[in-house]
Amino acid sequence: MSVGTTFNPKNPDIKLNSKPTFFPPLLKKLLDRRGLSDPEIAEMFLNPDYNRDTHNPYLLKDMAKTVERIVSAMENNERVAIYSDYDADGIPGAVILHDFFKKIGFNNFENYIPDRHEEGFGVNLSAVEDIAGRGATLLITIDCGIADVLPIARAKELKIDTIITDHHEPNGEIPLAFAILNPKQKDCDYPFKSLCGAGVVFKLVQAILQKKREENGEKYIDNDVEKTGAGKLNWNISVGWEKWLLDMVGLATLSDMVPLTGENRALAHFGLTVLRKSPRIGLMKLLRLARTNQRNMTEDDVNFTITPRINAASRMGVPHDAFELLATSDEIRAGLLIAHLNKINDERKGLVASIIKEVRQTISEREKEGRLREVIVMGHLHWKPAVLGLVANSLKDDHDRPVFLWGKENGKTIKGSCRSDGRVSVVELMESSRELFLTFGGHKMSGGFAVEQEKIHILEDALSASYQKLFLADSGELAEDFDDILTPDDINWNTYSVIEKMAPYGVGNPKPIFLFKNVKIAGVRPFGQTKNHLELSFENSRGDIFNAISFFTKTNDPLKNLKVGDTMNLKASLEKSFFKRYPELRLRIVGVYQSACV
């Protein structure tokens, strides 16, 4: 599969097209709002190029020694354990390395995914000892490991070399691993620091294949390696095969709230390209069940269809089922797995909904009493820590502030998840109050933590004080929370063709939001099993009717009180829907705009 050309912007002798670039006014405004005013940079952003926008994997610190150690392990048939996190970054990363090993004919490995409830995040001592008992001499972590000093020291005692591949912020002592691949580690010269965990593993696969192709002169003659007990390794892999793994890289990049800028934009863009063609039987069955057209997949389909079901597996105690769904080539097994994952995803929805209802009630009481702090911290001894990230994610946008939620399941340590509204990093917040935490980790937008029970009651005060310091240090007038003002007459395919050039959307590149002033409502229709979704209809000057959709409309939302004939200032994004099996242009409602400035 061919994606991209051979342009390399890091070569000063190669220039972009020097002809003046013309951008339509709306597109220029969207680019300017995202700090992309320079025409050359804007052109690169709008037209991702695989070879130009992805970096040499050997720029990652420790890559050369990592490749040498893994190749040696494979050629000598050492037992290898792949130890991945249990979320929608770690699991796709595990699939990448699994598929690569299978492709070259190396089978002496296992995929280990810890139980979220019993083992928690990261590498744990018990798992290391179990892996050693099965004869492993090499342990490769994916999306975890950078904070696991003691378990990795134990692996060394057991004669296991550990290679950490991770992207989380180092926040203290660095484990004594054989090698560490993490663009955020000190003295790493990799030019892009925000890869997700699966992105780091993909760079590892790229590096291994690059080394073997250089050794073989890319001639691909029979270069099988055969040693005692090793069987044959097939390095006769066509150039570009690894790009088929971009479906998992794209899935993880879109799922893990990493910035969709720089190299991540290319990985997400081409990841979606491959996802639309991916032959993975489990993925295809999942999309069919969700009535999602694979050929027209968007980042919203990933985030609302695939990601929740992968994460539900770990939250409900069966992470390996999600891994197997993405890795299996057995159609019958895939059918059984997707039915099971869909069932537990429904159970997860019910659990999350009940906690959200409880939290919102408490927040409402705090607001009435004037007790809502800069950082929301809330918990209950009976809440399941594994689902609290979803709850926090739902709340951070509603209240424009970071949210920290905790639970204490099965009488163990208090654990929780946190999400940022984007104004400050949750890692920086926790770093400022590190004396309160047993462990913590993550990146700017999301994280996890553990706290001693006797300290949980002072956590909100400490984090709110840290927020004030961090936020005020970088405070200023907030930009208007929409990109431009449009009219109903602007809702057409020409406008959409301009907007979609900005996709894929995510952290660092939010979906464009527009203000529609004084639009008159022509129709109101609640829909869904519990009537918790809403469709509004509007008319343009030509008499054309268009629809605006709001999903999961809250009870106290101003939208609930609207009726035919009302006039409103509407904030919404423009999207293409295939729900009716043909392309339909519609608005996705963000909210009612009530500012006096309009």
C-alpha positions as CSV (number, residue, x, y, z in Angstrom):
1,M,0.0,0.0,0.0
2,S,1.4,3.3,-1.0
3,V,0.9,6.4,1.1
4,G,2.7,9.7,0.7
5,T,5.7,10.9,-1.3
6,T,9.3,11.3,-0.5
7,F,9.5,14.9,0.6
8,N,11.6,15.6,3.6
9,P,11.3,19.0,5.2
10,K,14.3,18.4,7.4
11,N,16.5,18.7,4.3
12,P,17.2,22.5,3.8
13,D,18.0,21.9,0.2
14,I,14.4,20.8,-0.5
15,K,11.8,23.6,-0.6
16,L,8.1,23.5,-0.6
17,N,6.3,24.9,-3.7
18,S,7.3,28.6,-3.7
19,K,4.1,29.7,-5.5
20,P,1.7,31.8,-3.4
21,T,-0.9,29.6,-1.7
22,F,-4.5,30.7,-1.8
23,F,-6.8,29.6,1.0
24,P,-10.6,30.3,1.0
25,P,-11.4,32.9,3.7
26,L,-13.1,30.3,5.9
27,L,-10.2,27.9,5.7
28,K,-7.7,30.7,6.4
29,K,-9.6,31.7,9.5
30,L,-9.7,28.1,10.8
31,L,-5.9,27.8,10.1
32,D,-5.2,31.1,11.8
33,R,-7.2,30.1,14.9
34,R,-5.0,27.1,15.3
35,G,-1.7,29.0,14.9
36,L,-1.2,27.9,11.3
37,S,-0.8,31.3,9.7
38,D,2.4,30.5,7.8
39,P,1.4,29.4,4.3
40,E,4.0,26.6,4.1
41,I,3.2,25.2,7.5
42,A,-0.5,25.4,6.7
43,E,0.0,23.6,3.4
44,M,1.9,20.8,5.2
45,F,-0.9,20.6,7.8
46,L,-3.7,20.3,5.1
47,N,-1.8,17.8,3.1
48,P,-0.2,15.1,5.3
49,D,2.7,13.2,3.7
50,Y,3.8,10.0,5.3
51,N,7.5,10.1,4.5
52,R,7.8,13.8,5.1
53,D,5.9,14.0,8.4
54,T,7.1,10.8,10.1
55,H,10.6,10.8,11.7
56,N,13.5,8.4,11.5
57,P,12.9,5.8,14.3
58,Y,16.6,5.7,15.2
59,L,16.3,9.3,16.6
60,L,14.6,7.7,19.6
61,K,17.1,7.2,22.4
62,D,18.1,3.6,22.9
63,M,16.6,2.5,19.6
64,A,19.7,0.9,18.1
65,K,20.4,-1.3,21.2
66,T,16.7,-2.1,21.4
67,V,16.6,-3.4,17.9
68,E,19.8,-5.4,18.4
69,R,18.5,-7.0,21.5
70,I,15.1,-8.0,20.0
71,V,16.6,-9.3,16.8
72,S,19.1,-11.4,18.9
73,A,16.2,-12.8,21.0
74,M,14.2,-13.8,17.9
75,E,17.2,-15.3,16.1
76,N,18.1,-17.3,19.2
77,N,14.5,-18.3,19.9
78,E,14.4,-16.7,23.3
79,R,11.1,-16.5,25.1
80,V,9.7,-13.0,24.8
81,A,6.8,-11.5,26.8
82,I,4.9,-8.5,25.4
83,Y,3.4,-6.7,28.4
84,S,0.9,-4.0,27.4
85,D,-1.5,-1.7,29.1
86,Y,-5.2,-2.6,29.0
87,D,-6.6,0.5,27.2
88,A,-7.3,1.6,23.6
89,D,-3.6,2.6,23.3
90,G,-1.9,-0.4,24.9
91,I,-4.1,-3.1,23.3
92,P,-3.6,-1.8,19.7
93,G,0.1,-1.5,20.5
94,A,0.1,-5.1,21.6
95,V,-1.6,-6.1,18.3
96,I,1.1,-4.3,16.3
97,L,4.0,-6.3,17.9
98,H,2.0,-9.5,17.8
99,D,1.3,-9.1,14.1
100,F,4.9,-8.2,13.3
101,F,6.2,-11.3,15.2
102,K,3.7,-13.5,13.4
103,K,4.6,-12.0,10.0
104,I,8.3,-12.8,10.3
105,G,7.5,-16.3,11.7
106,F,8.6,-15.8,15.3
107,N,6.2,-17.6,17.6
108,N,8.0,-18.0,20.9
109,F,6.2,-15.1,22.6
110,E,3.2,-14.3,24.7
111,N,1.0,-11.3,25.1
112,Y,0.3,-10.4,28.7
113,I,-2.3,-7.8,29.6
114,P,-2.9,-7.2,33.3
115,D,-6.2,-7.3,35.0
116,R,-7.2,-3.7,35.6
117,H,-8.9,-4.5,39.0
118,E,-6.6,-7.1,40.4
119,E,-3.2,-5.9,39.1
120,G,-3.8,-2.2,38.3
121,F,-1.9,0.0,35.8
122,G,1.7,-0.8,34.8
123,V,4.1,-3.8,35.3
124,N,3.5,-5.6,38.6
125,L,5.8,-8.0,40.6
126,S,3.5,-11.0,40.4
127,A,3.2,-10.8,36.7
128,V,7.0,-10.5,36.3
129,E,7.5,-13.7,38.4
130,D,4.8,-15.5,36.4
131,I,6.4,-14.5,33.1
132,A,9.8,-15.6,34.4
133,G,8.3,-19.0,35.4
134,R,7.3,-19.5,31.8
135,G,10.9,-19.0,30.7
136,A,10.9,-15.5,29.3
137,T,14.3,-13.8,29.0
138,L,13.1,-10.6,27.3
139,L,10.2,-8.4,28.5
140,I,8.9,-5.7,26.2
141,T,6.4,-3.2,27.7
142,I,3.9,-1.2,25.7
143,D,2.3,2.0,26.9
144,C,3.6,1.4,30.5
145,G,6.8,0.7,32.4
146,I,8.4,4.2,32.8
147,A,7.2,4.4,36.5
148,D,7.7,0.7,37.4
149,V,11.0,0.7,39.2
150,L,10.6,-2.2,41.5
151,P,9.0,-4.7,39.1
152,I,11.6,-4.1,36.5
153,A,14.4,-4.4,39.1
154,R,12.8,-7.8,40.0
155,A,12.8,-8.8,36.3
156,K,16.6,-8.1,36.2
157,E,17.1,-10.3,39.3
158,L,15.2,-13.1,37.4
159,K,17.6,-12.7,34.4
160,I,15.0,-11.0,32.3
161,D,16.1,-8.0,30.1
162,T,13.3,-5.4,30.0
163,I,12.7,-3.0,27.1
164,I,10.3,-0.2,28.0
165,T,8.3,1.3,25.3
166,D,6.2,4.1,26.8
167,H,5.0,7.7,26.2
168,H,4.0,8.7,29.7
169,E,5.8,11.5,31.5
170,P,8.8,10.2,33.7
171,N,7.9,11.5,37.1
172,G,10.8,10.3,39.4
173,E,13.3,7.5,39.5
174,I,13.8,5.8,36.1
175,P,13.7,2.0,36.0
176,L,16.9,0.1,35.4
177,A,15.7,-1.4,32.1
178,F,18.0,-2.8,29.4
179,A,16.6,0.0,27.1
180,I,13.9,2.6,27.2
181,L,12.0,4.0,24.2
182,N,10.1,7.1,25.3
183,P,10.4,10.4,23.4
184,K,9.7,12.2,26.7
185,Q,12.7,10.8,28.5
186,K,15.7,13.0,29.2
187,D,18.3,13.3,26.4
188,C,16.0,11.8,23.8
189,D,16.6,13.7,20.5
190,Y,13.4,12.5,18.9
191,P,11.8,15.7,17.4
192,F,8.2,14.9,18.2
193,K,7.4,14.2,21.9
194,S,3.7,13.4,21.8
195,L,3.5,9.9,20.2
196,C,1.0,7.6,21.9
197,G,2.2,4.2,23.2
198,A,1.2,2.3,20.0
199,G,3.0,5.0,18.0
200,V,6.3,4.2,19.9
201,V,5.9,0.5,19.2
202,F,5.3,1.3,15.5
203,K,8.5,3.2,15.4
204,L,10.2,0.1,16.9
205,V,8.8,-2.1,14.1
206,Q,9.9,0.4,11.5
207,A,13.4,0.4,13.0
208,I,13.7,-3.4,13.0
209,L,12.6,-3.7,9.4
210,Q,14.8,-0.8,8.4
211,K,17.9,-2.5,9.9
212,K,17.1,-5.9,8.2
213,R,16.4,-4.2,4.8
214,E,19.7,-2.4,5.0
215,E,21.5,-5.6,5.8
216,N,19.7,-7.4,2.9
217,G,20.2,-4.5,0.5
218,E,16.4,-4.6,0.0
219,K,16.9,-7.4,-2.4
220,Y,14.7,-9.8,-0.5
221,I,16.5,-12.9,-1.5
222,D,16.1,-15.9,0.9
223,N,17.6,-14.5,4.1
224,D,15.9,-16.8,6.6
225,V,17.9,-17.3,9.8
226,E,18.0,-20.8,11.2
227,K,19.6,-21.6,14.5
228,T,19.2,-24.5,17.0
229,G,15.5,-24.7,17.9
230,A,14.7,-21.4,16.3
231,G,13.0,-22.5,13.2
232,K,13.0,-19.9,10.3
233,L,12.5,-16.2,10.4
234,N,11.2,-14.7,7.3
235,W,12.7,-11.3,6.6
236,N,11.4,-11.4,3.1
237,I,8.8,-8.7,3.8
238,S,7.9,-6.2,1.1
239,V,8.7,-2.6,1.6
240,G,5.7,-0.8,3.0
241,W,4.0,-3.9,4.5
242,E,4.3,-2.2,7.9
243,K,1.9,0.5,6.8
244,W,-0.9,-2.0,7.2
245,L,-0.2,-1.7,11.0
246,L,-1.2,2.0,10.8
247,D,-4.8,0.9,11.4
248,M,-3.8,0.1,15.0
249,V,-1.6,3.2,15.3
250,G,-4.4,5.4,14.1
251,L,-6.9,3.8,16.4
252,A,-4.6,4.4,19.4
253,T,-3.6,7.9,18.4
254,L,-7.3,8.9,18.1
255,S,-8.3,7.1,21.3
256,D,-5.6,8.3,23.7
257,M,-6.1,12.1,23.7
258,V,-2.6,12.9,22.4
259,P,-2.3,16.1,20.3
260,L,-3.2,15.6,16.6
261,T,-0.4,17.8,15.4
262,G,3.0,17.1,13.9
263,E,3.7,13.4,13.4
264,N,0.5,12.4,15.1
265,R,-1.6,14.2,12.5
266,A,0.1,12.0,9.8
267,L,-0.4,8.8,11.8
268,A,-4.0,9.6,12.5
269,H,-4.7,10.6,8.9
270,F,-3.1,7.6,7.3
271,G,-4.3,5.4,10.2
272,L,-7.9,6.3,9.2
273,T,-7.0,5.5,5.5
274,V,-5.9,2.0,6.5
275,L,-8.8,1.5,9.0
276,R,-11.2,2.1,6.0
277,K,-9.5,-0.8,4.2
278,S,-8.5,-3.0,7.1
279,P,-9.1,-6.7,6.6
280,R,-9.3,-7.4,10.3
281,I,-12.3,-9.7,10.7
282,G,-13.0,-8.6,14.3
283,L,-12.9,-4.9,13.4
284,M,-15.2,-5.5,10.4
285,K,-17.7,-7.4,12.5
286,L,-17.6,-4.7,15.2
287,L,-18.4,-2.0,12.7
288,R,-21.2,-3.9,11.1
289,L,-22.8,-4.5,14.5
290,A,-22.6,-0.7,15.2
291,R,-24.0,0.1,11.7
292,T,-20.9,2.0,10.8
293,N,-19.8,2.1,7.2
294,Q,-16.1,1.1,7.2
295,R,-15.3,2.9,3.9
296,N,-16.4,6.2,5.3
297,M,-15.0,6.0,8.9
298,T,-14.2,9.2,10.7
299,E,-12.5,9.9,14.0
300,D,-15.9,10.1,15.6
301,D,-16.6,6.5,14.5
302,V,-13.3,5.5,16.2
303,N,-14.0,7.4,19.4
304,F,-17.7,6.5,19.8
305,T,-17.8,3.0,18.3
306,I,-14.5,1.2,18.6
307,T,-12.7,2.8,21.5
308,P,-15.5,2.4,24.1
309,R,-15.7,-1.4,23.4
310,I,-12.0,-1.9,23.7
311,N,-11.9,0.0,27.0
312,A,-15.0,-1.7,28.2
313,A,-13.2,-5.0,28.1
314,S,-10.6,-3.9,30.6
315,R,-13.1,-2.0,32.7
316,M,-15.2,-5.1,33.0
317,G,-12.3,-7.5,33.6
318,V,-11.7,-9.1,30.2
319,P,-9.0,-7.0,28.4
320,H,-7.6,-10.0,26.5
321,D,-10.9,-10.3,24.7
322,A,-10.4,-6.9,23.1
323,F,-6.9,-7.8,22.1
324,E,-8.0,-11.1,20.6
325,L,-10.8,-9.4,18.6
326,L,-8.3,-7.2,16.9
327,A,-5.7,-9.9,16.4
328,T,-7.7,-12.9,15.4
329,S,-8.2,-14.2,11.9
330,D,-10.9,-16.7,13.0
331,E,-14.3,-15.5,11.8
332,I,-16.3,-17.6,14.3
333,R,-14.1,-16.6,17.2
334,A,-14.4,-12.9,16.1
335,G,-18.2,-13.3,16.1
336,L,-18.3,-14.7,19.6
337,L,-15.9,-12.0,20.9
338,I,-17.8,-9.1,19.5
339,A,-21.1,-10.3,20.9
340,H,-19.5,-10.6,24.3
341,L,-17.8,-7.2,24.1
342,N,-21.0,-5.6,23.0
343,K,-22.8,-7.1,26.0
344,I,-20.2,-5.9,28.5
345,N,-20.1,-2.5,26.8
346,D,-23.8,-2.1,27.5
347,E,-23.2,-3.1,31.2
348,R,-20.4,-0.5,31.3
349,K,-22.8,2.2,30.0
350,G,-25.3,1.5,32.8
351,L,-22.6,1.6,35.4
352,V,-21.1,4.9,34.1
353,A,-24.6,6.5,33.7
354,S,-25.4,5.7,37.4
355,I,-22.2,7.3,38.6
356,I,-22.6,10.4,36.4
357,K,-26.1,10.9,37.8
358,E,-24.8,10.7,41.3
359,V,-21.8,13.0,40.6
360,R,-23.9,15.6,38.8
361,Q,-26.4,15.7,41.7
362,T,-23.5,16.4,44.2
363,I,-22.0,19.0,41.8
364,S,-25.3,20.8,41.5
365,E,-25.6,20.9,45.3
366,R,-22.1,22.4,45.6
367,E,-22.9,25.0,42.9
368,K,-26.0,26.1,44.8
369,E,-23.9,26.4,48.0
370,G,-21.0,28.2,46.3
371,R,-18.6,25.3,47.1
372,L,-17.5,24.3,43.6
373,R,-13.7,24.5,43.5
374,E,-11.2,25.1,40.7
375,V,-10.6,21.3,40.5
376,I,-13.5,18.9,41.1
377,V,-12.5,16.0,43.4
378,M,-15.1,13.4,44.2
379,G,-15.3,9.8,45.2
380,H,-17.1,6.9,46.9
381,L,-15.7,3.7,48.4
382,H,-18.1,1.7,46.2
383,W,-17.3,3.3,42.9
384,K,-15.4,1.1,40.4
385,P,-12.1,2.9,39.7
386,A,-11.9,1.4,36.2
387,V,-14.9,3.4,34.8
388,L,-14.1,6.7,36.5
389,G,-12.1,8.0,33.5
390,L,-15.2,7.9,31.4
391,V,-17.2,9.8,34.1
392,A,-14.4,12.4,34.5
393,N,-14.2,12.9,30.7
394,S,-18.0,13.6,30.6
395,L,-17.8,16.1,33.4
396,K,-14.7,18.1,32.5
397,D,-16.3,19.8,29.5
398,D,-19.6,20.5,31.3
399,H,-17.8,22.4,34.1
400,D,-14.7,23.8,32.3
401,R,-12.2,22.5,34.9
402,P,-10.2,19.4,35.7
403,V,-12.0,16.5,37.3
404,F,-10.4,13.9,39.7
405,L,-12.6,10.9,40.7
406,W,-11.7,8.1,43.0
407,G,-13.1,4.8,44.2
408,K,-12.0,1.9,46.5
409,E,-13.0,-1.4,45.1
410,N,-12.6,-4.7,47.0
411,G,-11.1,-3.0,50.1
412,K,-7.9,-2.0,48.4
413,T,-6.0,1.3,47.9
414,I,-8.0,4.3,46.7
415,K,-7.5,4.7,43.0
416,G,-8.8,7.2,40.5
417,S,-8.7,8.8,37.1
418,C,-8.4,12.4,36.2
419,R,-9.1,14.5,33.1
420,S,-8.2,18.0,32.2
421,D,-10.2,20.7,30.5
422,G,-7.0,21.6,28.6
423,R,-6.0,24.7,30.6
424,V,-3.5,22.9,32.8
425,S,-1.8,19.5,32.7
426,V,-3.2,16.9,35.2
427,V,0.4,15.6,35.5
428,E,1.6,19.0,36.5
429,L,-1.2,19.3,39.0
430,M,-0.3,16.0,40.6
431,E,3.4,16.8,40.5
432,S,2.7,20.0,42.5
433,S,1.0,17.8,45.2
434,R,3.1,14.7,44.8
435,E,3.3,14.2,48.6
436,L,-0.4,13.2,48.6
437,F,-0.1,10.4,46.0
438,L,1.2,6.9,46.3
439,T,1.6,6.8,42.6
440,F,0.4,8.9,39.6
441,G,1.0,9.2,35.9
442,G,-0.4,10.1,32.6
443,H,-0.1,13.1,30.3
444,K,-1.6,16.6,30.0
445,M,-5.2,15.6,29.3
446,S,-5.6,12.4,31.3
447,G,-4.0,10.4,34.1
448,G,-4.4,8.0,36.9
449,F,-3.5,8.0,40.6
450,A,-3.5,6.2,43.9
451,V,-3.9,7.9,47.3
452,E,-3.8,6.9,50.9
453,Q,-7.2,7.0,52.5
454,E,-6.3,9.4,55.2
455,K,-5.1,12.0,52.7
456,I,-8.1,11.9,50.3
457,H,-10.0,14.6,52.2
458,I,-7.3,17.2,51.6
459,L,-6.8,16.4,47.9
460,E,-9.3,18.9,46.5
461,D,-7.8,21.8,48.5
462,A,-4.3,20.9,47.4
463,L,-5.1,20.5,43.7
464,S,-7.2,23.6,43.6
465,A,-4.4,25.6,45.1
466,S,-2.0,24.1,42.5
467,Y,-4.5,24.9,39.7
468,Q,-4.6,28.6,40.8
469,K,-0.8,28.8,40.6
470,L,-0.5,27.0,37.3
471,F,-3.4,28.6,35.6
472,L,-2.8,32.2,36.8
473,A,0.9,31.9,35.7
474,D,-0.3,31.5,32.1
475,S,-3.7,33.2,32.3
476,G,-5.0,35.7,29.8
477,E,-8.2,36.6,28.0
478,L,-9.7,33.4,26.7
479,A,-10.4,33.3,22.9
480,E,-14.0,33.2,21.7
481,D,-15.3,29.7,21.9
482,F,-16.4,29.4,18.3
483,D,-14.4,29.7,15.0
484,D,-16.6,31.8,12.9
485,I,-20.2,33.1,12.4
486,L,-22.2,31.3,9.7
487,T,-25.8,31.6,8.4
488,P,-28.2,28.8,7.5
489,D,-27.4,29.6,3.8
490,D,-23.8,28.6,4.5
491,I,-24.8,25.0,5.3
492,N,-23.9,23.4,2.0
493,W,-21.5,20.9,0.6
494,N,-19.1,23.6,-0.6
495,T,-18.7,24.9,3.0
496,Y,-18.2,21.3,4.2
497,S,-15.5,20.6,1.6
498,V,-13.5,23.5,3.1
499,I,-14.1,22.4,6.7
500,E,-13.2,18.7,6.2
501,K,-9.7,19.7,5.1
502,M,-9.0,20.3,8.8
503,A,-9.8,16.7,9.7
504,P,-9.0,14.5,11.6
505,Y,-9.9,16.3,14.7
506,G,-8.8,15.8,18.3
507,V,-6.6,17.4,21.0
508,G,-4.6,20.3,19.5
509,N,-7.0,20.4,16.5
510,P,-10.5,20.7,17.7
511,K,-13.5,20.2,15.4
512,P,-14.5,23.7,14.1
513,I,-17.5,25.2,15.9
514,F,-19.7,27.9,14.3
515,L,-22.2,30.3,15.7
516,F,-25.5,30.6,13.9
517,K,-27.2,33.8,15.0
518,N,-31.0,34.2,15.4
519,V,-32.0,31.0,13.7
520,K,-35.7,30.2,13.9
521,I,-36.7,26.7,14.8
522,A,-39.0,24.9,12.3
523,G,-39.2,21.5,14.1
524,V,-38.4,19.8,17.4
525,R,-38.2,16.0,17.7
526,P,-36.9,14.1,20.7
527,F,-35.7,10.6,19.7
528,G,-33.9,7.5,21.0
529,Q,-35.2,4.7,23.2
530,T,-35.5,7.1,26.2
531,K,-36.0,10.2,24.2
532,N,-32.7,11.6,25.5
533,H,-31.6,12.8,22.0
534,L,-32.9,15.8,20.2
535,E,-33.3,16.9,16.6
536,L,-34.0,20.5,15.7
537,S,-35.0,21.6,12.2
538,F,-34.2,24.9,10.5
539,E,-34.9,26.6,7.2
540,N,-32.6,28.7,5.0
541,S,-33.6,31.5,2.7
542,R,-34.2,29.1,-0.2
543,G,-36.7,27.1,1.8
544,D,-34.3,24.1,2.3
545,I,-34.7,22.3,5.6
546,F,-31.6,21.1,7.5
547,N,-31.3,19.3,10.8
548,A,-29.3,19.8,14.0
549,I,-28.7,16.9,16.3
550,S,-27.9,16.8,20.0
551,F,-27.1,13.5,21.6
552,F,-27.6,12.7,25.4
553,T,-29.3,16.1,26.0
554,K,-29.2,16.8,29.8
555,T,-32.4,17.4,31.7
556,N,-31.4,21.0,32.6
557,D,-30.1,21.8,29.1
558,P,-31.8,25.0,27.6
559,L,-32.4,22.9,24.4
560,K,-35.0,21.0,26.4
561,N,-37.3,24.0,26.5
562,L,-37.2,25.0,22.9
563,K,-40.3,24.9,20.7
564,V,-41.3,25.6,17.1
565,G,-41.0,29.3,16.3
566,D,-38.4,30.1,18.9
567,T,-35.3,32.0,17.8
568,M,-31.9,31.1,19.1
569,N,-28.1,31.6,18.8
570,L,-26.8,28.1,18.1
571,K,-23.3,26.8,18.4
572,A,-22.7,23.7,16.3
573,S,-20.2,21.9,14.1
574,L,-20.9,20.8,10.5
575,E,-20.8,17.0,9.8
576,K,-21.5,14.5,7.1
577,S,-23.7,11.6,8.4
578,F,-24.3,8.2,6.7
579,F,-26.9,7.1,9.2
580,K,-29.6,7.1,6.5
581,R,-27.2,5.1,4.2
582,Y,-26.6,8.2,2.0
583,P,-24.5,11.2,2.8
584,E,-26.5,13.8,4.7
585,L,-25.2,17.2,5.8
586,R,-26.3,18.2,9.3
587,L,-25.3,20.2,12.3
588,R,-24.0,18.6,15.6
589,I,-25.2,20.9,18.4
590,V,-22.6,22.2,20.8
591,G,-24.9,24.4,22.8
592,V,-27.0,27.6,23.0
593,Y,-24.9,30.8,22.8
594,Q,-26.0,33.4,25.3
595,S,-23.2,36.0,25.3
596,A,-24.3,39.6,25.0
597,C,-21.6,40.3,22.5
598,V,-23.6,38.8,19.6
